[in-house]
Amino acid sequence: MTAKRLRFVIFQDAPGLWLVRGLEHDLAAEARTIGQAVRSIVRLVQAHTEFDFRHNHAPLSAFPPSAQTYWNAYAAGTQIPLSQLGVPPPAGWDIQAAFATRLPCEERYRPAPMYSAARCA
């Protein structure tokens, strides 16, 4: 089996709140540290992949691609290997990650009180 590619964009949304978003498949996780957030999304990928295989579905087929703002944040970000974060990729996945240098912003994913155009890229 050829490894499927999945890219993550990592960014700090607030002090003590790190977010990770998948690009090819719009998955999300958040945690207090970068490592916890990345480990959480990797576990999510692994759990959904196992479920999809058991039910004869393509892995993560229920998740469409992320919004363009996340792709842009990934492209402008700084690449980091998962191994540097101490997180092994799940079997069958080639996972790449990048720290966003600019905060991705999309109104439909933010509650109105937290949304601030000044914080967005």
TIRO-2110 file (N, C-alpha, C; in Angstrom, 1 decimal):
// TIRO-2110
0.8, -1.2, 0.0, N, 1, A
0.0, 0.0, 0.0, CA, 1, A
0.9, 1.2, 0.0, C, 1, A
0.6, 2.2, -0.9, N, 2, A
1.3, 3.5, -0.9, CA, 2, A
0.8, 4.4, 0.2, C, 2, A
1.7, 5.1, 0.9, N, 3, A
1.3, 6.0, 1.9, CA, 3, A
0.5, 7.1, 1.4, C, 3, A
-0.6, 7.5, 2.0, N, 4, A
-1.4, 8.6, 1.7, CA, 4, A
-0.8, 9.9, 2.3, C, 4, A
-0.8, 11.0, 1.6, N, 5, A
-0.2, 12.2, 2.0, CA, 5, A
-1.3, 13.1, 2.8, C, 5, A
-0.8, 13.6, 3.9, N, 6, A
-1.7, 14.5, 4.7, CA, 6, A
-0.8, 15.6, 5.2, C, 6, A
-1.2, 16.8, 5.0, N, 7, A
-0.4, 18.0, 5.6, CA, 7, A
-1.2, 18.6, 6.7, C, 7, A
-0.5, 19.1, 7.7, N, 8, A
-1.1, 19.8, 8.9, CA, 8, A
-0.5, 21.2, 8.9, C, 8, A
-1.3, 22.1, 9.3, N, 9, A
-0.8, 23.5, 9.6, CA, 9, A
-1.0, 23.6, 11.1, C, 9, A
0.0, 24.1, 11.8, N, 10, A
0.0, 24.3, 13.2, CA, 10, A
0.1, 25.8, 13.5, C, 10, A
-0.8, 26.2, 14.4, N, 11, A
-0.7, 27.6, 14.8, CA, 11, A
-1.2, 27.9, 16.2, C, 11, A
-0.7, 28.9, 16.8, N, 12, A
-1.2, 29.3, 18.2, CA, 12, A
-2.3, 30.3, 18.0, C, 12, A
-3.5, 29.9, 18.6, N, 13, A
-4.7, 30.8, 18.5, CA, 13, A
-4.7, 31.8, 19.6, C, 13, A
-4.2, 31.4, 20.7, N, 14, A
-4.2, 32.2, 21.9, CA, 14, A
-3.1, 31.7, 22.8, C, 14, A
-2.7, 32.4, 23.8, N, 15, A
-1.7, 31.9, 24.8, CA, 15, A
-2.2, 30.5, 25.4, C, 15, A
-1.4, 29.5, 25.2, N, 16, A
-1.8, 28.2, 25.8, CA, 16, A
-2.8, 27.4, 25.0, C, 16, A
-3.0, 27.8, 23.7, N, 17, A
-4.0, 27.1, 22.8, CA, 17, A
-3.4, 27.0, 21.4, C, 17, A
-3.0, 25.7, 21.1, N, 18, A
-2.4, 25.4, 19.8, CA, 18, A
-3.4, 24.6, 19.0, C, 18, A
-3.6, 25.0, 17.8, N, 19, A
-4.5, 24.3, 16.9, CA, 19, A
-3.7, 23.7, 15.7, C, 19, A
-4.3, 22.5, 15.3, N, 20, A
-3.7, 21.8, 14.1, CA, 20, A
-4.9, 21.5, 13.2, C, 20, A
-4.7, 21.8, 11.9, N, 21, A
-5.7, 21.6, 10.9, CA, 21, A
-5.1, 20.7, 9.8, C, 21, A
-5.9, 19.7, 9.3, N, 22, A
-5.5, 19.0, 8.2, CA, 22, A
-5.8, 19.7, 6.9, C, 22, A
-5.1, 19.5, 5.8, N, 23, A
-5.4, 20.2, 4.6, CA, 23, A
-6.2, 19.4, 3.6, C, 23, A
-5.6, 18.2, 3.3, N, 24, A
-6.3, 17.3, 2.3, CA, 24, A
-7.6, 16.8, 2.9, C, 24, A
-7.7, 16.7, 4.2, N, 25, A
-8.9, 16.3, 4.9, CA, 25, A
-9.0, 17.3, 6.1, C, 25, A
-10.2, 17.9, 6.1, N, 26, A
-10.4, 19.0, 7.1, CA, 26, A
-10.6, 18.4, 8.5, C, 26, A
-9.5, 18.0, 9.2, N, 27, A
-9.6, 17.6, 10.5, CA, 27, A
-9.0, 18.6, 11.4, C, 27, A
-9.4, 18.7, 12.7, N, 28, A
-8.8, 19.7, 13.6, CA, 28, A
-8.6, 19.1, 15.0, C, 28, A
-7.6, 19.6, 15.7, N, 29, A
-7.4, 19.3, 17.1, CA, 29, A
-6.8, 20.5, 17.7, C, 29, A
-7.0, 20.6, 19.0, N, 30, A
-6.4, 21.7, 19.8, CA, 30, A
-6.0, 21.2, 21.1, C, 30, A
-5.0, 21.8, 21.7, N, 31, A
-4.5, 21.4, 23.0, CA, 31, A
-3.6, 22.6, 23.6, C, 31, A
-3.2, 22.4, 24.8, N, 32, A
-2.4, 23.4, 25.4, CA, 32, A
-0.9, 23.5, 24.9, C, 32, A
-0.4, 22.4, 24.4, N, 33, A
0.9, 22.4, 23.8, CA, 33, A
0.9, 21.9, 22.4, C, 33, A
2.0, 22.2, 21.7, N, 34, A
2.1, 21.8, 20.3, CA, 34, A
2.1, 20.3, 20.2, C, 34, A
2.9, 19.7, 21.0, N, 35, A
3.0, 18.2, 21.0, CA, 35, A
1.7, 17.5, 21.3, C, 35, A
0.9, 18.0, 22.2, N, 36, A
-0.4, 17.4, 22.6, CA, 36, A
-1.3, 17.6, 21.4, C, 36, A
-1.3, 18.8, 20.8, N, 37, A
-2.2, 19.0, 19.6, CA, 37, A
-1.9, 18.1, 18.5, C, 37, A
-0.6, 17.9, 18.1, N, 38, A
-0.2, 17.1, 17.0, CA, 38, A
-0.5, 15.6, 17.3, C, 38, A
-0.2, 15.2, 18.6, N, 39, A
-0.5, 13.8, 18.9, CA, 39, A
-2.0, 13.5, 18.8, C, 39, A
-2.8, 14.5, 19.2, N, 40, A
-4.3, 14.3, 19.2, CA, 40, A
-4.8, 14.2, 17.8, C, 40, A
-4.3, 15.0, 16.9, N, 41, A
-4.8, 14.9, 15.5, CA, 41, A
-4.3, 13.6, 14.8, C, 41, A
-3.1, 13.1, 15.2, N, 42, A
-2.5, 11.9, 14.6, CA, 42, A
-3.4, 10.7, 15.1, C, 42, A
-3.8, 10.7, 16.4, N, 43, A
-4.7, 9.7, 16.9, CA, 43, A
-6.0, 9.7, 16.2, C, 43, A
-6.5, 10.9, 15.9, N, 44, A
-7.8, 11.1, 15.2, CA, 44, A
-7.6, 10.5, 13.8, C, 44, A
-6.5, 10.7, 13.1, N, 45, A
-6.3, 10.1, 11.7, CA, 45, A
-6.3, 8.6, 11.8, C, 45, A
-5.5, 8.1, 12.8, N, 46, A
-5.4, 6.7, 13.0, CA, 46, A
-6.8, 6.0, 13.3, C, 46, A
-7.5, 6.6, 14.2, N, 47, A
-8.9, 6.0, 14.5, CA, 47, A
-9.8, 6.0, 13.3, C, 47, A
-9.9, 7.2, 12.6, N, 48, A
-10.8, 7.2, 11.5, CA, 48, A
-10.3, 6.3, 10.3, C, 48, A
-9.0, 6.2, 10.1, N, 49, A
-8.5, 5.3, 9.1, CA, 49, A
-8.9, 3.9, 9.4, C, 49, A
-8.7, 3.4, 10.6, N, 50, A
-9.1, 2.1, 11.0, CA, 50, A
-10.5, 1.8, 10.8, C, 50, A
-11.4, 2.8, 11.2, N, 51, A
-12.8, 2.7, 11.0, CA, 51, A
-13.2, 2.6, 9.6, C, 51, A
-12.6, 3.4, 8.7, N, 52, A
-12.8, 3.4, 7.3, CA, 52, A
-12.4, 2.1, 6.7, C, 52, A
-11.3, 1.5, 7.1, N, 53, A
-10.9, 0.2, 6.5, CA, 53, A
-11.9, -0.9, 6.9, C, 53, A
-12.3, -0.8, 8.2, N, 54, A
-13.3, -1.8, 8.6, CA, 54, A
-14.6, -1.8, 7.8, C, 54, A
-14.9, -0.6, 7.3, N, 55, A
-16.2, -0.4, 6.6, CA, 55, A
-16.0, -0.2, 5.1, C, 55, A
-14.9, -0.6, 4.6, N, 56, A
-14.6, -0.6, 3.2, CA, 56, A
-14.7, 0.8, 2.5, C, 56, A
-14.3, 1.8, 3.3, N, 57, A
-14.3, 3.2, 2.8, CA, 57, A
-12.9, 3.6, 2.5, C, 57, A
-12.7, 4.6, 1.7, N, 58, A
-11.3, 5.2, 1.5, CA, 58, A
-11.0, 5.9, 2.8, C, 58, A
-9.8, 5.9, 3.2, N, 59, A
-9.4, 6.6, 4.5, CA, 59, A
-9.7, 8.1, 4.5, C, 59, A
-10.4, 8.5, 5.5, N, 60, A
-10.8, 9.9, 5.7, CA, 60, A
-11.7, 10.5, 4.6, C, 60, A
-12.4, 9.6, 3.9, N, 61, A
-13.2, 10.1, 2.8, CA, 61, A
-14.4, 10.9, 3.3, C, 61, A
-14.7, 10.9, 4.6, N, 62, A
-15.8, 11.7, 5.1, CA, 62, A
-15.4, 13.1, 5.3, C, 62, A
-14.1, 13.4, 5.2, N, 63, A
-13.6, 14.8, 5.5, CA, 63, A
-13.2, 15.4, 4.2, C, 63, A
-13.8, 16.5, 3.8, N, 64, A
-13.4, 17.3, 2.6, CA, 64, A
-12.1, 18.0, 2.8, C, 64, A
-11.6, 18.6, 1.8, N, 65, A
-10.4, 19.5, 2.0, CA, 65, A
-10.7, 20.7, 2.9, C, 65, A
-9.6, 21.2, 3.5, N, 66, A
-9.8, 22.4, 4.3, CA, 66, A
-10.0, 23.7, 3.4, C, 66, A
-10.4, 24.7, 4.0, N, 67, A
-10.6, 26.0, 3.3, CA, 67, A
-9.2, 26.6, 2.9, C, 67, A
-9.3, 27.4, 1.8, N, 68, A
-8.1, 27.9, 1.2, CA, 68, A
-7.2, 28.7, 2.2, C, 68, A
-7.7, 29.3, 3.2, N, 69, A
-6.9, 30.1, 4.2, CA, 69, A
-5.9, 29.2, 4.9, C, 69, A
-6.3, 27.9, 5.1, N, 70, A
-5.4, 27.0, 5.8, CA, 70, A
-4.3, 26.5, 4.9, C, 70, A
-4.6, 26.3, 3.6, N, 71, A
-3.6, 26.0, 2.6, CA, 71, A
-2.6, 27.1, 2.4, C, 71, A
-3.1, 28.3, 2.4, N, 72, A
-2.2, 29.5, 2.3, CA, 72, A
-1.3, 29.6, 3.5, C, 72, A
-1.8, 29.4, 4.7, N, 73, A
-1.0, 29.4, 5.9, CA, 73, A
0.0, 28.3, 5.9, C, 73, A
-0.3, 27.2, 5.4, N, 74, A
0.7, 26.1, 5.3, CA, 74, A
1.8, 26.5, 4.4, C, 74, A
1.4, 27.0, 3.2, N, 75, A
2.4, 27.3, 2.2, CA, 75, A
3.4, 28.4, 2.6, C, 75, A
2.9, 29.3, 3.5, N, 76, A
3.7, 30.4, 3.9, CA, 76, A
4.4, 30.0, 5.2, C, 76, A
4.1, 28.9, 5.8, N, 77, A
4.7, 28.5, 7.1, CA, 77, A
6.1, 27.9, 7.0, C, 77, A
6.5, 27.5, 8.2, N, 78, A
7.8, 26.8, 8.3, CA, 78, A
7.7, 25.4, 8.6, C, 78, A
8.2, 24.6, 7.6, N, 79, A
8.1, 23.1, 7.7, CA, 79, A
8.8, 22.6, 9.0, C, 79, A
8.2, 21.5, 9.6, N, 80, A
8.8, 20.8, 10.7, CA, 80, A
8.4, 19.4, 10.6, C, 80, A
9.4, 18.5, 10.7, N, 81, A
9.2, 17.1, 10.7, CA, 81, A
8.4, 16.6, 12.0, C, 81, A
7.5, 15.7, 11.8, N, 82, A
6.8, 15.2, 13.0, CA, 82, A
7.8, 14.6, 14.0, C, 82, A
8.8, 14.0, 13.5, N, 83, A
9.8, 13.3, 14.4, CA, 83, A
10.4, 14.4, 15.3, C, 83, A
10.6, 15.6, 14.9, N, 84, A
11.1, 16.7, 15.7, CA, 84, A
10.2, 17.0, 16.9, C, 84, A
8.9, 16.7, 16.6, N, 85, A
7.9, 16.9, 17.7, CA, 85, A
7.7, 15.7, 18.5, C, 85, A
8.4, 14.6, 18.2, N, 86, A
8.3, 13.4, 18.9, CA, 86, A
7.0, 12.6, 18.7, C, 86, A
6.4, 12.8, 17.4, N, 87, A
5.2, 12.2, 17.1, CA, 87, A
5.4, 11.3, 15.9, C, 87, A
5.2, 10.0, 16.0, N, 88, A
5.3, 9.1, 14.8, CA, 88, A
4.0, 9.2, 14.0, C, 88, A
4.1, 9.1, 12.7, N, 89, A
2.9, 9.1, 11.8, CA, 89, A
2.2, 7.8, 11.9, C, 89, A
0.9, 7.7, 11.8, N, 90, A
0.2, 6.4, 11.8, CA, 90, A
0.6, 5.6, 10.5, C, 90, A
0.5, 4.3, 10.6, N, 91, A
0.9, 3.5, 9.4, CA, 91, A
0.0, 3.9, 8.2, C, 91, A
0.7, 3.9, 7.1, N, 92, A
0.1, 4.2, 5.8, CA, 92, A
-0.1, 5.7, 5.5, C, 92, A
0.5, 6.5, 6.3, N, 93, A
0.4, 8.0, 6.1, CA, 93, A
1.7, 8.6, 6.0, C, 93, A
1.9, 9.5, 5.1, N, 94, A
3.0, 10.4, 5.0, CA, 94, A
2.5, 11.8, 5.4, C, 94, A
2.9, 12.1, 6.6, N, 95, A
2.3, 13.4, 7.2, CA, 95, A
3.4, 14.4, 7.3, C, 95, A
3.1, 15.6, 6.8, N, 96, A
4.0, 16.7, 6.8, CA, 96, A
3.3, 17.9, 7.6, C, 96, A
4.1, 18.6, 8.3, N, 97, A
3.5, 19.7, 9.1, CA, 97, A
4.3, 21.0, 8.9, C, 97, A
3.6, 22.1, 9.1, N, 98, A
4.3, 23.4, 9.1, CA, 98, A
3.6, 24.3, 10.1, C, 98, A
4.5, 25.1, 10.7, N, 99, A
4.0, 26.2, 11.6, CA, 99, A
3.6, 27.4, 10.8, C, 99, A
2.4, 27.8, 11.0, N, 100, A
1.9, 29.0, 10.3, CA, 100, A
2.6, 30.2, 10.9, C, 100, A
3.1, 31.1, 10.0, N, 101, A
3.7, 32.3, 10.4, CA, 101, A
2.6, 33.4, 10.4, C, 101, A
1.5, 33.2, 9.8, N, 102, A
0.3, 34.1, 9.9, CA, 102, A
-0.9, 33.3, 10.3, C, 102, A
-1.7, 33.8, 11.1, N, 103, A
-2.9, 33.2, 11.6, CA, 103, A
-3.9, 33.0, 10.5, C, 103, A
-4.3, 31.7, 10.2, N, 104, A
-5.4, 31.6, 9.2, CA, 104, A
-6.7, 32.0, 9.9, C, 104, A
-7.6, 32.5, 9.0, N, 105, A
-8.8, 33.1, 9.6, CA, 105, A
-10.0, 32.7, 8.6, C, 105, A
-11.0, 32.3, 9.3, N, 106, A
-12.2, 31.9, 8.5, CA, 106, A
-13.4, 32.1, 9.4, C, 106, A
-14.3, 33.1, 9.1, N, 107, A
-15.4, 33.5, 10.0, CA, 107, A
-16.3, 32.3, 10.3, C, 107, A
-16.6, 31.4, 9.4, N, 108, A
-17.5, 30.4, 9.7, CA, 108, A
-17.1, 29.4, 10.7, C, 108, A
-15.8, 29.3, 11.0, N, 109, A
-15.3, 28.5, 12.1, CA, 109, A
-15.0, 29.1, 13.4, C, 109, A
-15.2, 30.4, 13.5, N, 110, A
-15.0, 31.2, 14.7, CA, 110, A
-16.3, 31.7, 15.2, C, 110, A
-16.5, 31.6, 16.5, N, 111, A
-17.7, 32.3, 17.2, CA, 111, A
-17.4, 33.8, 17.0, C, 111, A
-18.5, 34.5, 16.8, N, 112, A
-18.4, 36.0, 16.6, CA, 112, A
-17.6, 36.7, 17.6, C, 112, A
-17.7, 36.5, 18.9, N, 113, A
-16.9, 37.3, 19.9, CA, 113, A
-15.4, 37.1, 19.8, C, 113, A
-14.9, 36.0, 19.3, N, 114, A
-13.5, 35.7, 19.2, CA, 114, A
-12.9, 36.2, 17.9, C, 114, A
-13.8, 36.4, 16.9, N, 115, A
-13.3, 36.8, 15.6, CA, 115, A
-12.8, 38.2, 15.6, C, 115, A
-11.6, 38.4, 15.1, N, 116, A
-11.0, 39.7, 15.0, CA, 116, A
-10.2, 39.8, 13.7, C, 116, A
-10.6, 40.7, 12.8, N, 117, A
-9.9, 40.9, 11.5, CA, 117, A
-8.5, 41.3, 11.7, C, 117, A
-8.2, 41.9, 12.8, N, 118, A
-6.8, 42.3, 13.1, CA, 118, A
-5.9, 41.1, 13.3, C, 118, A
-6.4, 40.0, 13.8, N, 119, A
-5.6, 38.8, 14.1, CA, 119, A
-5.4, 38.0, 12.8, C, 119, A
-6.2, 38.2, 11.8, N, 120, A
-6.2, 37.3, 10.7, CA, 120, A
-5.2, 37.7, 9.6, C, 120, A
-4.7, 36.6, 8.9, N, 121, A
-3.8, 36.8, 7.8, CA, 121, A
-4.6, 37.2, 6.5, C, 121, A
END
